Amino acid sequence: MRYFHYLSTHQEENVFYQAPKQVTKEAPKKLLEHALGAVLYMPATRPDIAAMITEHKYEDLSSIVFCLEDAIGDHEVKRAEHNVSRQLELIEQAIQHRKIKPDHLPFMFVRVRSPKQLLQLADTLKPALHLLTGFVFPKFSAENARDYVEALEGISGDMTVPLYGMPILETPDLLMKETRAAALSEMSMILHQHQDLILNVRIGATDLCGLYGIRRKSEQTIYDIRMIADFMSDIINYFGREFVISGPVWEYFQASQKPHLLSAHPPVELNEYVKGLVKETELDIANGIHGKTVIHPTHLKIVNSLYVVTKEDYMDALSIIHHGNGSIGVMKSHFSNKMNEIKPHMKWAEKILLKSEIYGVYHENRSFTDLLNEQQNPSNIGQYGG
């Protein structure tokens, strides 16, 4: 998988100082956990999953979750389980017939309902498990956390390539002040014991807002909902030092807007839903949150383009890493507009260089709006640039 692979060489050279590099699910966890970008959720009942992936219906698709939980009805579970198995079988057949290369697949996950279903499904999917990057654990709490991670540990033990877990924090005990500290402390202990299997810690703000009948509007971000912002602050505090924390879903989209026409709109004409998504994603990044759940394909390019590193950040990060030998403690930035202090900024610099490998680096006079305005190269439609 390589971000923005559909751009022509000329388009890449126009936008990127350093182009994105390919990342596969076999990459080291330290790299892979930052590489999911915009994660598209879809009901596991959809009959066109395999076709959508193998025919590159959404060129900006990097990560996808087949949902067996809230996205389907309770009476659809068996049909959805069977469909996931069938769709993975079709993807495997496409690989065998050389219609798609394994390294060109998006990162694929299945969102299960319980540890019991995880074990049963893994047994059913065994011939195709190698196609998955892992599983998503909804309603992850102190009551089921150990069961989830131990089940995954047992399944992953039989694999040559790790299967990862992504817990979603969205239960009442985590949100309510009277139980939050104890619940987070217990979960923190469990997740740190299985750190090698946890790819992301994800925040389920929709479920949490629903507990109190709250819903943000399109002109608001999740950070305007003070109760959720307070909760997210605690999540970052408990888990942000060792885990990548991914941001909540953005719920709004313009139904009549076709995905391939999105880049035709200059930034000043972007609709209110897109402006809200941009603002919220920028606040995610500012707060140390990376990656975002999305539920509409028009969100993919917007979110992923915001993860491309600016040249200013890239040059600062290079300078900080270069001077990390103790020879100097502080220095003026490459752009002469800020102070770079080696020790406090070292972890930030390391993350910036990781992201630069995955998402690339913009030219000095380029930003996410330039990438949104780049039209897909017609000669690359249905192709993959590696």
C-alpha positions as CSV (number, residue, x, y, z in Angstrom):
1,M,0.0,0.0,0.0
2,R,1.3,3.4,-0.9
3,Y,-0.5,6.7,-0.3
4,F,-1.5,8.7,-3.3
5,H,-0.1,6.0,-5.7
6,Y,-2.5,7.1,-8.4
7,L,-0.7,10.5,-9.0
8,S,1.4,10.8,-12.1
9,T,5.2,11.3,-11.7
10,H,4.6,15.0,-12.7
11,Q,1.9,15.4,-10.1
12,E,4.0,13.8,-7.4
13,E,7.0,16.1,-8.2
14,N,4.7,19.1,-8.1
15,V,3.3,18.4,-4.7
16,F,5.9,16.3,-2.8
17,Y,9.4,17.2,-1.6
18,Q,9.6,13.6,-0.6
19,A,7.1,11.1,-2.1
20,P,5.4,8.5,0.2
21,K,6.9,5.1,0.3
22,Q,5.2,1.7,0.2
23,V,4.1,0.2,3.5
24,T,2.9,-3.4,4.0
25,K,1.3,-5.2,6.9
26,E,4.6,-7.0,7.4
27,A,6.3,-3.7,8.2
28,P,7.6,-3.2,11.8
29,K,4.8,-2.3,14.2
30,K,6.4,1.1,15.0
31,L,5.9,2.1,11.3
32,L,2.6,0.2,10.7
33,E,0.8,1.7,13.7
34,H,1.2,5.2,12.1
35,A,0.3,4.0,8.6
36,L,-3.5,3.3,8.8
37,G,-4.5,6.9,8.1
38,A,-8.3,7.3,7.4
39,V,-9.9,4.0,8.3
40,L,-13.1,3.3,6.3
41,Y,-15.8,1.4,8.1
42,M,-18.4,-0.5,6.2
43,P,-21.1,-3.1,7.0
44,A,-19.8,-6.7,6.7
45,T,-23.0,-7.5,4.7
46,R,-22.0,-5.6,1.6
47,P,-21.7,-8.0,-1.3
48,D,-19.2,-5.9,-3.3
49,I,-16.4,-5.7,-0.8
50,A,-14.0,-7.8,-2.8
51,A,-14.8,-6.0,-6.1
52,M,-14.4,-2.6,-4.4
53,I,-10.9,-3.6,-3.2
54,T,-9.5,-5.5,-6.1
55,E,-10.9,-3.0,-8.7
56,H,-9.6,0.0,-6.7
57,K,-13.0,1.7,-6.5
58,Y,-11.7,4.2,-4.0
59,E,-8.2,5.1,-4.9
60,D,-7.5,6.7,-1.6
61,L,-8.5,3.7,0.4
62,S,-5.6,2.7,2.7
63,S,-7.4,0.9,5.6
64,I,-10.8,-0.7,5.9
65,V,-12.9,-2.4,8.6
66,F,-15.6,-4.9,7.9
67,C,-18.0,-4.3,10.7
68,L,-20.0,-7.1,12.4
69,E,-21.2,-4.9,15.2
70,D,-23.2,-1.7,15.2
71,A,-23.2,-1.4,11.4
72,I,-25.4,-4.4,11.0
73,G,-28.6,-5.6,12.5
74,D,-28.6,-8.3,15.2
75,H,-30.4,-10.6,12.9
76,E,-27.8,-10.2,10.2
77,V,-24.8,-11.6,12.1
78,K,-24.6,-15.0,10.5
79,R,-25.1,-13.7,7.0
80,A,-22.4,-11.1,7.7
81,E,-19.9,-13.7,9.0
82,H,-20.5,-15.8,5.9
83,N,-20.1,-12.8,3.6
84,V,-16.8,-11.8,5.2
85,S,-15.5,-15.3,4.6
86,R,-16.8,-15.2,1.0
87,Q,-15.3,-11.8,0.2
88,L,-11.9,-12.7,1.6
89,E,-12.1,-15.9,-0.5
90,L,-12.7,-13.7,-3.6
91,I,-9.8,-11.5,-2.8
92,E,-7.6,-14.5,-2.5
93,Q,-8.8,-15.7,-5.9
94,A,-8.0,-12.3,-7.4
95,I,-4.5,-12.6,-6.0
96,Q,-4.1,-16.0,-7.4
97,H,-5.3,-14.8,-10.8
98,R,-2.9,-11.9,-10.6
99,K,-5.6,-9.3,-10.7
100,I,-4.1,-7.6,-7.7
101,K,-0.8,-8.0,-5.8
102,P,-0.9,-8.7,-2.0
103,D,1.2,-5.6,-1.3
104,H,-1.4,-3.4,-3.1
105,L,-4.2,-4.4,-0.7
106,P,-5.4,-1.9,1.9
107,F,-4.9,-2.9,5.6
108,M,-8.0,-5.0,6.3
109,F,-9.6,-5.5,9.7
110,V,-12.8,-7.2,11.0
111,R,-14.8,-5.6,13.8
112,V,-16.2,-8.4,16.0
113,R,-18.8,-8.3,18.7
114,S,-17.2,-10.4,21.4
115,P,-14.1,-12.5,22.2
116,K,-16.2,-15.6,21.6
117,Q,-17.1,-14.4,18.1
118,L,-13.4,-13.5,17.5
119,L,-12.3,-17.1,18.2
120,Q,-15.1,-18.6,16.2
121,L,-14.6,-16.3,13.2
122,A,-10.8,-16.8,13.2
123,D,-11.4,-20.6,12.9
124,T,-13.8,-20.0,10.0
125,L,-11.5,-17.6,8.2
126,K,-8.3,-19.6,8.8
127,P,-7.5,-20.1,5.1
128,A,-7.8,-16.3,4.6
129,L,-6.5,-14.9,7.9
130,H,-3.2,-14.0,6.3
131,L,-5.0,-11.3,4.3
132,L,-6.1,-9.5,7.5
133,T,-4.0,-7.0,9.4
134,G,-6.1,-7.7,12.5
135,F,-9.4,-7.2,14.4
136,V,-11.2,-4.3,16.0
137,F,-12.6,-4.8,19.6
138,P,-15.7,-2.6,20.2
139,K,-17.0,-1.8,23.7
140,F,-13.5,-2.6,25.1
141,S,-13.7,-2.4,28.9
142,A,-12.2,-3.8,32.0
143,E,-14.7,-6.6,31.8
144,N,-13.7,-8.0,28.5
145,A,-10.2,-6.6,27.8
146,R,-8.3,-9.7,29.0
147,D,-10.5,-12.1,27.1
148,Y,-10.0,-10.1,23.9
149,V,-6.2,-9.8,24.1
150,E,-5.8,-13.5,25.2
151,A,-8.0,-14.7,22.3
152,L,-6.0,-12.6,19.8
153,E,-2.7,-13.9,21.3
154,G,-3.8,-17.4,20.8
155,I,-4.9,-16.8,17.2
156,S,-1.8,-14.7,16.3
157,G,0.5,-17.4,17.7
158,D,-0.3,-19.7,14.7
159,M,0.5,-16.9,12.2
160,T,3.7,-16.2,10.5
161,V,2.8,-12.5,10.3
162,P,1.2,-10.9,13.5
163,L,-2.5,-10.2,13.7
164,Y,-3.1,-7.0,15.6
165,G,-5.9,-5.8,17.8
166,M,-7.5,-2.3,17.9
167,P,-9.6,-1.7,21.0
168,I,-12.3,0.9,20.9
169,L,-12.8,2.9,24.1
170,E,-16.5,3.7,24.3
171,T,-18.2,2.2,27.4
172,P,-19.9,4.1,30.2
173,D,-17.4,3.0,32.9
174,L,-14.7,4.8,31.0
175,L,-16.6,8.0,30.6
176,M,-18.2,8.4,34.0
177,K,-15.9,10.2,36.5
178,E,-16.8,7.9,39.4
179,T,-15.4,4.8,37.5
180,R,-13.0,6.2,34.9
181,A,-9.7,6.1,36.8
182,A,-10.1,2.6,38.1
183,A,-11.3,1.3,34.7
184,L,-8.5,3.0,32.8
185,S,-5.8,1.8,35.2
186,E,-6.9,-1.8,34.8
187,M,-7.1,-1.6,31.0
188,S,-3.7,0.2,30.9
189,M,-2.1,-2.7,32.8
190,I,-3.7,-5.3,30.4
191,L,-2.8,-3.4,27.2
192,H,0.8,-2.8,28.3
193,Q,1.2,-6.5,29.0
194,H,0.2,-7.2,25.4
195,Q,1.7,-4.1,23.8
196,D,3.2,-6.0,20.9
197,L,-0.4,-7.0,19.7
198,I,-2.1,-3.6,20.0
199,L,-1.8,-1.5,16.9
200,N,-4.0,1.4,17.8
201,V,-6.2,2.5,20.7
202,R,-9.3,4.0,19.2
203,I,-11.8,6.5,20.6
204,G,-15.6,5.7,20.1
205,A,-17.0,9.2,20.7
206,T,-20.4,8.5,19.0
207,D,-21.3,5.8,21.5
208,L,-20.0,8.0,24.4
209,C,-22.0,11.0,23.3
210,G,-25.1,8.8,22.9
211,L,-25.0,7.9,26.6
212,Y,-25.9,11.5,27.3
213,G,-28.0,12.3,24.3
214,I,-25.3,14.6,22.8
215,R,-24.4,15.1,19.2
216,R,-22.1,17.7,17.7
217,K,-23.2,19.7,14.7
218,S,-21.3,20.0,11.5
219,E,-19.8,23.4,12.4
220,Q,-18.5,21.9,15.7
221,T,-15.6,19.5,16.5
222,I,-15.5,16.8,19.1
223,Y,-13.2,19.1,21.0
224,D,-16.2,21.5,21.5
225,I,-18.0,18.7,23.4
226,R,-16.3,19.4,26.8
227,M,-17.2,16.1,28.4
228,I,-15.7,14.1,25.5
229,A,-12.7,16.4,25.2
230,D,-12.0,15.8,28.9
231,F,-12.3,12.0,28.3
232,M,-9.9,12.2,25.4
233,S,-7.4,14.1,27.5
234,D,-7.3,11.2,29.9
235,I,-7.0,8.6,27.1
236,I,-4.0,10.5,25.8
237,N,-2.5,10.7,29.3
238,Y,-3.0,7.0,30.0
239,F,-2.0,5.5,26.6
240,G,-0.4,8.3,24.5
241,R,3.2,7.6,25.5
242,E,3.3,4.0,24.3
243,F,0.3,3.6,21.9
244,V,-0.9,5.4,18.8
245,I,-4.4,6.8,19.6
246,S,-6.8,7.2,16.7
247,G,-9.5,9.9,16.6
248,P,-13.3,9.6,16.6
249,V,-15.4,9.3,13.4
250,W,-16.6,12.4,11.6
251,E,-20.3,11.9,10.9
252,Y,-21.1,14.4,8.2
253,F,-20.9,14.2,4.4
254,Q,-22.6,15.7,1.4
255,A,-24.7,12.9,-0.1
256,S,-24.8,14.3,-3.6
257,Q,-21.0,14.8,-3.8
258,K,-19.2,12.2,-5.9
259,P,-15.8,11.1,-4.5
260,H,-13.9,11.7,-7.7
261,L,-15.2,15.2,-8.0
262,L,-14.0,16.3,-4.5
263,S,-10.7,17.7,-5.8
264,A,-12.4,19.9,-8.3
265,H,-13.4,22.3,-5.5
266,P,-10.9,24.9,-4.4
267,P,-10.4,25.2,-0.6
268,V,-12.6,28.4,-0.2
269,E,-15.5,26.5,-1.8
270,L,-15.3,23.4,0.3
271,N,-18.6,22.7,2.0
272,E,-19.2,23.0,5.7
273,Y,-18.9,19.3,6.3
274,V,-15.4,19.2,4.8
275,K,-14.3,22.3,6.7
276,G,-15.5,20.6,9.9
277,L,-13.6,17.4,9.1
278,V,-10.4,19.4,8.3
279,K,-10.7,21.4,11.5
280,E,-11.3,18.3,13.7
281,T,-8.4,16.4,12.1
282,E,-6.1,19.3,12.6
283,L,-7.1,19.4,16.3
284,D,-6.5,15.6,16.5
285,I,-2.9,16.1,15.2
286,A,-2.3,19.0,17.6
287,N,-3.4,16.8,20.5
288,G,-1.2,13.9,19.6
289,I,-3.9,11.8,18.0
290,H,-3.2,10.1,14.7
291,G,-5.5,8.2,12.4
292,K,-9.3,8.6,12.1
293,T,-12.4,6.5,11.6
294,V,-14.4,7.6,8.5
295,I,-17.7,6.4,7.2
296,H,-17.7,8.0,3.7
297,P,-15.2,7.6,0.9
298,T,-15.0,11.4,0.3
299,H,-13.3,11.6,3.7
300,L,-10.4,9.4,2.7
301,K,-8.3,11.9,0.7
302,I,-9.1,14.8,3.0
303,V,-7.8,13.0,6.2
304,N,-4.8,11.4,4.5
305,S,-3.7,14.6,2.9
306,L,-3.6,16.2,6.3
307,Y,-1.1,13.6,7.5
308,V,1.5,14.5,4.8
309,V,4.4,16.3,6.6
310,T,5.2,19.9,5.9
311,K,8.7,20.7,4.8
312,E,9.1,23.0,7.8
313,D,8.3,20.2,10.2
314,Y,10.5,17.7,8.2
315,M,13.5,20.0,8.3
316,D,13.1,20.7,12.0
317,A,12.8,17.0,12.7
318,L,16.0,16.2,10.7
319,S,17.9,18.9,12.5
320,I,16.8,17.7,15.9
321,I,17.7,14.1,15.2
322,H,21.0,15.2,13.7
323,H,22.0,17.1,16.8
324,G,20.8,14.4,19.2
325,N,24.4,13.4,20.1
326,G,24.6,15.8,23.0
327,S,26.7,18.4,21.3
328,I,24.1,21.1,21.5
329,G,20.9,21.6,23.6
330,V,18.9,24.2,21.6
331,M,19.1,25.9,18.2
332,K,17.2,28.1,15.8
333,S,15.0,26.3,13.3
334,H,15.8,25.9,9.6
335,F,13.2,28.4,8.8
336,S,14.4,30.8,11.5
337,N,11.0,31.1,13.1
338,K,11.2,29.0,16.2
339,M,13.4,27.3,18.8
340,N,14.2,23.6,18.5
341,E,15.2,22.2,21.9
342,I,16.8,18.8,21.4
343,K,15.6,16.7,24.4
344,P,11.9,17.9,24.6
345,H,11.4,17.8,20.9
346,M,13.1,14.5,20.2
347,K,10.1,12.2,20.4
348,W,8.1,14.6,18.2
349,A,10.9,14.6,15.6
350,E,11.0,10.8,15.6
351,K,7.3,10.7,14.8
352,I,7.6,13.3,12.1
353,L,10.3,11.3,10.3
354,L,8.1,8.1,10.6
355,K,5.2,9.9,9.1
356,S,7.3,11.4,6.3
357,E,8.2,7.8,5.2
358,I,4.5,6.9,5.1
359,Y,2.7,10.0,3.8
360,G,5.5,12.0,2.2
361,V,6.6,15.6,2.6
362,Y,5.1,18.6,0.9
363,H,7.2,21.1,-0.9
364,E,7.7,24.3,1.0
365,N,4.9,26.1,-0.9
366,R,2.5,23.2,-0.9
367,S,-0.2,22.0,1.6
368,F,-3.1,19.6,1.8
369,T,-5.2,21.9,-0.4
370,D,-2.8,21.4,-3.3
371,L,-3.2,17.6,-3.0
372,L,-7.0,17.9,-2.9
373,N,-6.8,19.9,-6.1
374,E,-4.7,17.3,-7.9
375,Q,-6.9,15.4,-10.3
376,Q,-6.5,11.6,-10.7
377,N,-4.2,10.9,-13.6
378,P,-6.6,9.2,-16.2
379,S,-3.9,6.8,-17.3
380,N,-3.7,5.4,-13.8
381,I,-7.4,4.6,-13.3
382,G,-7.6,1.0,-12.3
383,Q,-3.8,0.8,-12.0
384,Y,-1.5,0.8,-9.0
385,G,1.6,2.8,-8.9
386,G,3.4,0.6,-6.4
